[in-house]
């Protein structure tokens, strides 16, 4: 039984694939072929990352400015003190999907994450759809989060990080950040991981200061009632309401048991991003062991951080004082006269958002790299430079995202990140069941326990989270998917290496 030189993964003989003009749309790319592709000299990535690097990447992308803002807003408007329980519920449900990602990444240690996993289980068409979905997810995430970074930069420098070019407003802070991170990612993934580790360290120090100072004003009576009495909440009308509200005709709930569940659905999105760790599997040493450790380890650390901060926050002030739309962690400190906390939190947010943009940028390039290597996009884009990184793709992504961040106001478009991620989660969770049945012979460095129950629960929780997104987000999602199908049948289906035999 042959083994690849760098992964040491035993490769069984590939199974016979489905052929035919239309059946080819559902033709899967074998795990064996995906692993062999990682050894091609011209498109080879360098293996530099360890389990610690991946853990830092996971913490870097999940803990951003949201820990300083989302916690306060959910406590004041939806859950009260039980926001800490909402984070636990969200972490457990997100952990179900994380287990599925860990199994896939240890079985198919190849760049591309959900795209590559879908290619191995559902076929080329599904792989293209999820790849196209991830392109939008990461591009919007990089652009919108960098604009949030620019806003915090404005608070630190005492003025907006923008300039007017005629009738247009250019956000030089957001664009500058993307260009800088693009240079770092081109130099090498290991260098990027070190920069990310420094930024994560700054972020953790700020969170530690916030927690230690906040404990001085902690009053356990503020946590009672832990689950406040239920209230009716307006979730919007028309296309602005959630899909669940539109289908059921029910209004939203604030506080009480239903408010707690609604809060868990909202904070669920605070955990997304750990899946980006799976995109670096091809650049990881001993990926069968280190990738699962990185994914699950980062999720545990992030959960502890969110729960700790939420408990301290709701213990500092009554949740009713956090009901304003602009409430943040700094609001609780301002009530106690600790005005300097705002500046500390701004520094923490800058560090947090820097790492989020960097890791999302990395994820975007690796998905495009995997698609280009398979011929679904121009294969020349997959060429790697002397540093073992896809230089062309990194540059293209940097230019596009820098222009978007510099000139476009995204508004509610940022919800596209959430629906795209949830869709990927569903396919990966289902894919575990498919690959267990079709390829039980594959060596797996990590196995999801209690199959099929955990993957099924992961699918159900993700679908529930998707139902809580707005109708307009769903409409935009379908439009983007339709555009992707046009491009696939116009280019990808005719250039796919799986179809052409590498010609």
C-alpha positions as CSV (number, residue, x, y, z in Angstrom):
1,X,0.0,0.0,0.0
2,X,1.7,3.2,-1.1
3,X,2.3,6.2,1.1
4,X,2.9,9.9,0.3
5,X,6.4,11.2,1.1
6,X,5.4,14.1,3.4
7,X,2.2,13.1,5.1
8,X,3.1,9.4,5.6
9,X,-0.6,8.6,5.0
10,X,-1.3,5.1,3.7
11,X,-3.2,5.3,0.5
12,X,-5.5,2.4,-0.5
13,X,-6.2,1.8,-4.1
14,X,-8.7,4.3,-5.5
15,X,-12.2,3.2,-6.2
16,X,-13.8,3.3,-9.6
17,X,-15.4,6.7,-10.3
18,X,-18.7,7.5,-12.1
19,X,-18.4,8.5,-15.7
20,X,-20.6,10.0,-18.4
21,X,-21.4,13.4,-19.7
22,X,-23.9,14.4,-17.1
23,X,-22.9,11.9,-14.4
24,X,-19.6,13.6,-14.5
25,X,-21.1,16.5,-12.6
26,X,-21.3,14.2,-9.6
27,X,-18.0,12.5,-10.2
28,X,-15.9,12.5,-7.0
29,X,-12.2,13.2,-6.8
30,X,-10.6,10.4,-4.8
31,X,-8.8,11.2,-1.6
32,X,-5.8,9.4,-3.1
33,X,-5.7,11.8,-6.0
34,X,-6.1,14.8,-3.8
35,X,-3.2,13.8,-1.7
36,X,-1.0,13.0,-4.7
37,X,-1.7,16.5,-6.0
38,X,0.0,18.0,-3.0
39,X,3.4,16.7,-4.3
40,X,3.3,18.5,-7.6
41,X,6.4,20.7,-7.7
42,X,4.9,23.8,-9.4
43,X,1.9,24.1,-7.0
44,X,3.4,22.7,-3.8
45,X,2.8,24.4,-0.5
46,X,5.4,24.4,2.3
47,X,4.7,22.4,5.4
48,X,5.6,24.7,8.3
49,X,2.7,24.8,10.7
50,X,2.4,23.0,14.1
51,X,-0.6,22.3,16.3
52,X,0.2,25.4,18.3
53,X,0.2,27.5,15.1
54,X,-3.2,26.2,14.2
55,X,-4.6,26.8,17.7
56,X,-3.4,30.4,17.5
57,X,-5.0,30.7,14.0
58,X,-8.3,29.4,15.4
59,X,-8.3,31.8,18.4
60,X,-7.1,34.6,16.1
61,X,-10.1,34.3,13.7
62,X,-12.8,33.6,16.2
63,X,-12.0,36.2,18.9
64,X,-12.3,39.6,17.3
65,X,-14.0,42.8,18.3
66,X,-17.2,40.8,18.9
67,X,-16.1,39.8,22.4
68,X,-16.1,43.5,23.3
69,X,-19.4,44.4,21.6
70,X,-21.6,41.3,20.9
71,X,-21.6,40.1,24.5
72,X,-23.0,43.4,25.8
73,X,-25.6,43.8,23.1
74,X,-27.0,40.2,23.5
75,X,-27.1,40.6,27.2
76,X,-28.9,43.9,27.1
77,X,-31.4,43.1,24.3
78,X,-32.0,39.3,24.2
79,X,-30.7,37.1,27.1
80,X,-29.8,39.1,30.1
81,X,-27.3,37.4,32.4
82,X,-28.0,34.1,30.7
83,X,-25.9,35.2,27.8
84,X,-23.1,33.1,29.3
85,X,-25.3,30.0,29.0
86,X,-26.1,31.1,25.4
87,X,-22.3,31.0,24.7
88,X,-22.1,27.5,26.2
89,X,-25.0,26.2,24.1
90,X,-23.5,27.8,20.9
91,X,-20.1,26.3,21.7
92,X,-21.5,22.8,22.1
93,X,-23.5,23.0,18.9
94,X,-20.5,24.5,17.0
95,X,-18.4,21.8,18.5
96,X,-20.5,19.2,16.8
97,X,-19.4,20.6,13.4
98,X,-15.8,21.1,14.7
99,X,-15.6,17.3,15.3
100,X,-16.7,16.7,11.7
101,X,-14.1,19.1,10.3
102,X,-11.5,17.4,12.5
103,X,-12.2,14.0,11.0
104,X,-12.3,15.3,7.4
105,X,-9.1,17.3,7.8
106,X,-7.2,14.3,9.3
107,X,-8.5,12.1,6.5
108,X,-8.0,14.5,3.6
109,X,-5.1,16.8,4.7
110,X,-5.4,19.0,1.6
111,X,-5.9,22.7,1.1
112,X,-9.4,23.9,0.4
113,X,-11.4,22.8,3.5
114,X,-15.1,22.3,2.7
115,X,-14.4,22.6,-1.0
116,X,-12.0,19.6,-1.0
117,X,-14.1,17.6,1.3
118,X,-17.2,18.1,-0.9
119,X,-15.2,17.0,-4.0
120,X,-14.4,13.7,-2.2
121,X,-18.0,13.0,-1.2
122,X,-20.6,14.8,-3.3
123,X,-18.8,15.3,-6.6
124,X,-17.5,18.2,-8.7
125,X,-20.7,20.2,-9.0
126,X,-21.2,20.3,-5.2
127,X,-17.5,21.1,-4.8
128,X,-17.8,24.1,-7.1
129,X,-20.9,25.4,-5.4
130,X,-19.3,25.2,-1.9
131,X,-16.1,26.7,-3.3
132,X,-18.0,29.6,-4.9
133,X,-19.8,30.0,-1.6
134,X,-16.6,30.2,0.3
135,X,-15.1,32.7,-2.1
136,X,-18.0,35.1,-1.2
137,X,-17.8,34.3,2.5
138,X,-14.1,35.1,2.8
139,X,-14.1,38.1,0.5
140,X,-16.9,39.8,2.4
141,X,-15.4,38.8,5.7
142,X,-12.0,40.3,4.8
143,X,-13.5,43.5,3.5
144,X,-16.1,44.2,6.2
145,X,-13.9,43.2,9.1
146,X,-11.1,45.4,7.8
147,X,-13.6,48.3,7.7
148,X,-14.4,47.6,11.4
149,X,-10.6,47.7,12.1
150,X,-10.4,51.1,10.4
151,X,-13.1,52.4,12.7
152,X,-11.2,51.4,15.8
153,X,-8.1,52.9,14.3
154,X,-10.0,56.1,14.0
155,X,-10.7,56.0,17.7
156,X,-7.1,55.5,18.5
157,X,-5.7,58.2,16.2
158,X,-8.5,60.6,17.0
159,X,-10.0,60.9,13.6
160,X,-11.4,58.9,10.7
161,X,-9.0,56.7,8.7
162,X,-10.6,57.9,5.4
163,X,-9.9,60.5,2.7
164,X,-12.2,62.0,0.1
165,X,-11.3,61.4,-3.6
166,X,-13.6,63.8,-5.4
167,X,-17.1,62.6,-4.6
168,X,-15.9,59.2,-3.3
169,X,-14.8,58.4,0.2
170,X,-11.7,56.1,0.4
171,X,-11.1,54.1,3.6
172,X,-7.3,54.0,3.6
173,X,-7.2,52.3,6.9
174,X,-9.1,49.2,5.8
175,X,-7.3,49.0,2.4
176,X,-3.9,49.6,4.0
177,X,-4.4,46.7,6.4
178,X,-5.3,44.3,3.6
179,X,-2.2,45.3,1.6
180,X,0.0,44.9,4.6
181,X,-1.4,41.4,5.5
182,X,-1.1,40.4,1.8
183,X,2.6,41.1,1.9
184,X,3.0,39.0,5.1
185,X,1.0,36.1,3.6
186,X,3.2,36.2,0.5
187,X,6.3,36.0,2.6
188,X,5.2,32.8,4.1
189,X,2.5,31.1,6.3
190,X,4.9,30.6,9.1
191,X,5.7,34.3,9.3
192,X,2.0,35.0,9.2
193,X,1.4,32.6,12.1
194,X,4.1,34.4,14.2
195,X,2.5,37.8,13.5
196,X,-0.9,36.3,14.4
197,X,0.5,34.9,17.6
198,X,1.8,38.3,18.7
199,X,-1.6,39.9,17.9
200,X,-3.4,37.1,19.8
201,X,-1.1,37.7,22.8
202,X,-2.0,41.4,22.8
203,X,-5.7,40.5,22.5
204,X,-5.5,38.1,25.4
205,X,-3.7,40.6,27.6
206,X,-6.4,43.1,27.0
207,X,-9.1,40.6,27.8
208,X,-7.2,39.6,31.0
209,X,-7.0,43.3,32.1
210,X,-10.7,43.7,31.4
211,X,-11.6,40.7,33.4
212,X,-9.3,41.5,36.4
213,X,-10.5,45.1,36.5
214,X,-14.1,44.1,36.0
215,X,-14.0,41.7,38.9
216,X,-13.5,44.7,41.2
217,X,-17.0,45.9,40.4
218,X,-18.6,42.4,40.2
219,X,-21.9,42.1,42.1
220,X,-23.5,38.6,42.1
221,X,-27.0,40.2,42.6
222,X,-26.7,41.5,39.1
223,X,-26.9,37.9,37.8
224,X,-30.4,37.5,39.3
225,X,-32.7,36.7,37.7
226,X,-30.3,34.7,35.5
227,X,-33.0,34.2,32.9
228,X,-35.2,37.3,33.0
229,X,-39.0,37.2,32.3
230,X,-39.9,36.9,28.6
231,X,-40.7,39.9,26.5
232,X,-41.9,40.3,22.9
233,X,-39.3,41.5,20.4
234,X,-39.7,43.0,17.0
235,X,-37.4,41.2,14.5
236,X,-38.2,43.3,11.5
237,X,-40.7,43.1,8.7
238,X,-40.7,41.9,5.1
239,X,-37.4,40.7,3.8
240,X,-35.6,42.1,6.9
241,X,-37.2,39.5,9.2
242,X,-35.7,36.1,9.8
243,X,-36.7,33.3,7.4
244,X,-38.1,31.4,10.4
245,X,-40.3,34.4,11.4
246,X,-41.5,34.8,7.7
247,X,-42.4,31.1,7.5
248,X,-44.0,30.7,10.9
249,X,-45.5,34.2,11.2
250,X,-44.2,34.3,14.7
251,X,-42.6,37.3,16.3
252,X,-39.3,37.3,18.0
253,X,-38.6,36.7,21.7
254,X,-36.4,38.5,24.1
255,X,-35.4,37.1,27.5
256,X,-37.0,34.1,29.0
257,X,-36.3,30.5,27.7
258,X,-37.0,31.4,24.1
259,X,-34.8,34.5,24.4
260,X,-32.0,32.3,25.6
261,X,-32.4,30.0,22.6
262,X,-32.5,33.1,20.3
263,X,-29.4,34.4,21.9
264,X,-27.6,31.1,21.4
265,X,-28.5,31.3,17.7
266,X,-27.1,34.8,17.5
267,X,-23.9,34.1,19.4
268,X,-23.4,30.9,17.3
269,X,-22.0,33.2,14.6
270,X,-19.4,34.4,17.1
271,X,-17.7,31.0,16.9
272,X,-17.5,30.6,13.1
273,X,-14.1,30.8,11.6
274,X,-12.5,27.8,13.2
275,X,-13.1,26.0,9.9
276,X,-10.4,28.2,8.3
277,X,-7.9,26.1,10.3
278,X,-8.8,23.2,8.0
279,X,-7.7,25.1,4.9
280,X,-4.1,25.0,6.2
281,X,-4.0,21.2,6.5
282,X,-1.7,20.9,3.5
283,X,0.8,23.3,5.2
284,X,0.8,21.5,8.5
285,X,3.3,19.0,9.8
286,X,1.7,15.7,10.7
287,X,-1.8,17.0,9.8
288,X,-3.5,13.8,10.9
289,X,-2.7,14.7,14.5
290,X,-2.1,18.4,14.5
291,X,-5.2,19.7,12.6
292,X,-7.8,18.1,14.9
293,X,-5.8,19.4,17.9
294,X,-5.7,22.9,16.4
295,X,-9.5,23.0,15.6
296,X,-10.7,21.5,18.9
297,X,-8.1,23.3,21.0
298,X,-8.9,26.7,19.7
299,X,-12.7,26.1,20.2
300,X,-12.1,25.2,23.9
301,X,-10.0,28.3,24.5
302,X,-12.5,30.6,22.7
303,X,-15.4,29.2,24.7
304,X,-13.6,29.9,28.0
305,X,-12.9,33.4,26.9
306,X,-16.4,34.2,25.8
307,X,-18.1,32.7,28.9
308,X,-15.6,34.4,31.3
309,X,-16.1,37.9,29.7
310,X,-19.9,37.5,29.6
311,X,-20.1,36.5,33.3
312,X,-17.9,39.5,34.4
313,X,-19.8,41.9,32.2
314,X,-23.3,40.9,33.5
315,X,-21.9,40.9,37.0
316,X,-20.6,44.4,36.8
317,X,-23.9,46.1,35.9
318,X,-27.6,45.2,35.6
319,X,-28.4,43.9,32.1
320,X,-31.0,46.6,31.7
321,X,-28.2,49.2,31.5
322,X,-26.9,47.5,28.4
323,X,-30.1,47.7,26.3
324,X,-28.8,50.5,24.0
325,X,-28.0,49.6,20.4
326,X,-24.4,50.9,20.8
327,X,-23.7,49.1,24.1
328,X,-20.3,47.6,24.5
329,X,-18.0,46.2,27.2
330,X,-16.7,49.8,27.6
331,X,-20.3,50.8,28.6
332,X,-20.1,48.8,31.8
333,X,-16.8,50.3,32.7
334,X,-18.1,53.9,31.9
335,X,-21.0,53.3,34.3
336,X,-18.4,52.8,37.1
337,X,-16.3,55.8,35.9
338,X,-13.5,53.7,34.4
339,X,-13.2,55.8,31.3
340,X,-9.7,54.7,30.4
341,X,-11.1,51.2,29.6
342,X,-12.4,52.4,26.3
343,X,-8.9,53.0,25.0
344,X,-7.7,49.6,26.2
345,X,-10.6,47.9,24.6
346,X,-10.0,49.7,21.3
347,X,-6.4,48.4,21.3
348,X,-7.6,44.9,22.0
349,X,-10.2,45.3,19.2
350,X,-7.5,46.4,16.8
351,X,-5.4,43.4,17.6
352,X,-8.4,41.1,17.4
353,X,-9.6,42.3,14.1
354,X,-6.1,42.2,12.6
355,X,-5.9,38.5,13.2
356,X,-9.4,37.9,11.9
357,X,-8.7,39.6,8.6
358,X,-5.4,37.8,8.3
359,X,-6.8,34.3,8.8
360,X,-9.8,35.0,6.6
361,X,-7.5,36.3,3.9
362,X,-5.5,33.1,4.2
363,X,-8.6,31.0,3.9
364,X,-9.7,32.8,0.8
365,X,-6.4,32.2,-1.0
366,X,-6.3,28.5,-0.1
367,X,-9.8,27.8,-1.4
368,X,-9.0,29.6,-4.6
369,X,-5.7,27.8,-4.8
370,X,-7.4,24.4,-4.5
371,X,-10.0,25.2,-7.1
372,X,-7.3,26.5,-9.5
373,X,-5.2,23.4,-9.0
374,X,-8.2,21.3,-10.0
375,X,-8.7,23.3,-13.2
376,X,-12.0,24.8,-12.2
377,X,-10.3,28.2,-12.2
378,X,-7.3,29.1,-14.4
379,X,-4.6,26.6,-13.3
380,X,-1.8,29.2,-13.6
381,X,-3.2,30.9,-10.5
382,X,-2.2,27.9,-8.4
383,X,1.5,28.3,-9.0
384,X,3.5,28.8,-5.9
385,X,6.6,31.1,-5.4
386,X,9.9,30.5,-3.8
387,X,8.3,30.8,-0.4
388,X,5.9,28.0,-1.1
389,X,2.8,30.3,-1.2
390,X,0.3,31.0,-4.0
391,X,1.7,34.5,-4.8
392,X,-0.7,35.3,-7.8
393,X,-3.8,34.4,-5.9
394,X,-2.7,36.3,-2.8
395,X,-2.1,39.4,-4.9
396,X,-5.4,39.2,-6.7
397,X,-7.4,38.6,-3.5
398,X,-5.5,41.6,-1.9
399,X,-6.3,44.0,-4.7
400,X,-10.0,43.0,-5.0
401,X,-10.6,43.1,-1.2
402,X,-8.6,46.3,-0.7
403,X,-10.8,48.0,-3.4
404,X,-14.0,46.6,-1.8
405,X,-13.0,47.7,1.7
406,X,-11.8,51.1,0.4
407,X,-14.9,52.2,-1.5
408,X,-17.9,49.9,-0.7
409,X,-20.4,50.3,2.2
410,X,-21.5,46.7,2.9
411,X,-24.4,47.2,5.4
412,X,-26.4,44.0,5.9
413,X,-24.3,42.2,3.2
414,X,-22.0,41.0,6.0
415,X,-24.7,38.4,6.9
416,X,-23.6,36.6,3.7
417,X,-20.6,35.4,5.7
418,X,-22.9,33.6,8.1
419,X,-25.1,31.9,5.6
420,X,-22.1,30.8,3.6
421,X,-20.4,29.3,6.6
422,X,-23.5,27.5,7.7
423,X,-23.9,26.0,4.3
424,X,-20.4,24.7,4.3
425,X,-20.9,23.3,7.8
426,X,-24.0,21.3,6.6
427,X,-22.1,19.7,3.7
428,X,-19.1,18.8,5.8
429,X,-21.2,17.2,8.5
430,X,-23.2,15.2,5.8
431,X,-19.9,14.4,4.1
432,X,-18.6,12.5,7.2
433,X,-21.6,10.1,6.9
434,X,-21.1,9.7,3.1
435,X,-17.3,9.0,3.4
436,X,-17.8,6.6,6.3
437,X,-20.1,4.6,4.0
438,X,-18.2,4.9,0.7
439,X,-14.6,4.7,1.9
440,X,-14.5,2.9,5.2
441,X,-11.0,1.7,4.3
442,X,-9.4,5.2,4.5
443,X,-7.0,5.8,7.5
444,X,-8.5,8.5,9.8
445,X,-6.3,10.3,12.2
446,X,-9.4,11.4,14.1
447,X,-12.9,9.9,14.2
448,X,-16.1,11.6,15.1
449,X,-17.7,9.6,18.0
450,X,-21.3,8.4,18.1
451,X,-21.8,8.4,14.3
452,X,-24.3,9.1,12.8
453,X,-25.9,11.0,15.7
454,X,-23.3,13.8,16.1
455,X,-23.1,14.6,12.3
456,X,-27.0,14.7,12.1
457,X,-27.2,16.9,15.2
458,X,-24.6,19.2,13.6
459,X,-26.7,19.5,10.4
460,X,-29.9,20.3,12.4
461,X,-28.2,23.0,14.5
462,X,-26.7,24.6,11.4
463,X,-30.0,24.6,9.6
464,X,-31.7,26.2,12.6
465,X,-29.0,28.9,12.6
466,X,-29.6,29.5,8.9
467,X,-33.3,29.8,9.5
468,X,-32.6,32.7,11.9
469,X,-31.0,34.7,9.1
470,X,-33.0,37.3,7.2
471,X,-35.0,36.7,4.1
472,X,-32.9,39.2,2.1
473,X,-29.8,37.3,3.0
474,X,-31.3,34.1,1.6
475,X,-32.2,35.9,-1.6
476,X,-28.7,37.3,-2.1
477,X,-27.3,33.8,-1.4
478,X,-29.4,32.3,-4.2
479,X,-28.4,35.0,-6.6
480,X,-24.7,34.5,-5.9
481,X,-25.1,30.7,-6.3
482,X,-26.9,31.3,-9.7
483,X,-24.0,33.4,-10.9
484,X,-21.6,30.7,-9.8
485,X,-23.4,28.0,-11.8
486,X,-23.2,30.1,-14.9
487,X,-19.4,30.4,-14.5
488,X,-19.0,26.7,-13.8
489,X,-20.8,25.7,-17.0
490,X,-19.1,28.4,-19.0
491,X,-15.5,27.6,-17.8
492,X,-15.0,25.1,-15.0
493,X,-16.9,22.1,-16.5
494,X,-14.7,22.3,-19.6
495,X,-11.3,22.8,-17.9
496,X,-11.7,20.4,-14.9
497,X,-8.6,18.2,-14.7
498,X,-10.8,15.4,-13.3
499,X,-12.8,15.5,-16.6
500,X,-9.9,16.1,-19.0
501,X,-7.5,13.7,-17.4
502,X,-5.0,16.4,-16.6
503,X,-4.7,17.6,-20.2
